[in-house]
Amino acid sequence: MNFPADVKYTKDHEWIKLTDGNVALIGITQFAQQELGDIVYVDIASTGKTLNKDEVFGTVEAVKTVSDLFLPVDGTVLEVNPILERQPELVNSDPYGEGWMIKLQVTNPDDINELLNAAAYEQLVG
């Protein structure tokens, strides 16, 4: 299983990566997509909304289940990955790359340091 060191992780199996100042990409982990199975639909209608840590920012639908997506830190949703509307399976094939879900303007970038690093997340999912 892949645990990139350049992202931070949540216990709810989301990842976050700062890309430019206080702008970050967020998606679900390889572990999460494997547990869900084949992703068939990503439903995120939170563009422009300011949300708090642990609030639901959307859902991901797999063949057998639907799962909520939780925000790892406070921020404003700037963009939803437009490719996922046509190709939700990218969440399965490239969860840390083209399968990112949202771009977030992070309220306080220091909050990201409180999340799990790769080693701690790997230990969590063991």
HELIX and SHEET records of a PDB file:
HELIX    1   1 GLN A   30  LEU A   36  1                                   7    
HELIX    2   2 ILE A   83  ARG A   86  1                                   4    
HELIX    3   3 LEU A   90  SER A   93  1                                   4    
HELIX    4   4 PRO A  109  GLU A  114  5                                   6    
HELIX    5   5 ALA A  118  VAL A  125  1                                   8    
SHEET    1   A 6 LYS A   8  TYR A   9  0                                        
SHEET    2   A 6 GLU A  14  ASP A  20 -1                                        
SHEET    3   A 6 VAL A  23  ILE A  28 -1                                        
SHEET    4   A 6 ILE A 102  VAL A 106 -1                                        
SHEET    5   A 6 GLY A  75  VAL A  80 -1                                        
SHEET    6   A 6 THR A  50  LEU A  51 -1                                        
SHEET    1   B 3 ILE A  39  ASP A  43  0                                        
SHEET    2   B 3 VAL A  56  ALA A  62 -1                                        
SHEET    3   B 3 VAL A  66  PHE A  70 -1                                        
END                                                                             
